[in-house]
Amino acid sequence: QVHLVESGGGSVQAGGSLRLTCAASGSILSLYNVGWYRQPPGKQRELVTTIGSGGSTNYADSVKGRFTISRDNAKNTVYLQMNSLKPEDTAVYYCNAFLLNGNLRGPSYWGQGTQVTVSS
């Protein structure tokens, strides 16, 4: 199984930047697709971005042009670079590793989350 730990969250002013790290152990993360999700206060968890095992990426419209997902397979980590942060980005951010069988999502593994707070 995959054990994930997120780090890098904190409090910043609008327009600032943060880099989140998802560190994995227990498996080779490069074999997995990885997604970043976030859960704003009082709302459901939502998908932010994904990166495939082959390096392809997808972004929610709300973060396109501001966030960048990347992976360092040698370090068994995935990053989320967040620039031009807005108060609407305030949420607990989670990383998730999962396998795909065609378009069907297989077993997945979640980290504990890291808090991001953006003030105006």
NORZILIN-V310297 format. One record per helix or strand of 3 or more residues. SS is the DSSP state (2 for helix, 1 for strand). FROM is the first residue (numbers start at 0). TO is the last residue. If there is no record, write none. Layout:
ss=SS from=FROM to=TO
ss=SS from=FROM to=TO
This chain:
ss=1 from=2 to=6
ss=1 from=9 to=12
ss=1 from=17 to=24
ss=2 from=28 to=30
ss=1 from=32 to=38
ss=1 from=45 to=50
ss=1 from=56 to=58
ss=1 from=66 to=71
ss=2 from=72 to=74
ss=1 from=76 to=81
ss=2 from=86 to=88
ss=1 from=90 to=100
ss=1 from=103 to=109
ss=1 from=113 to=118
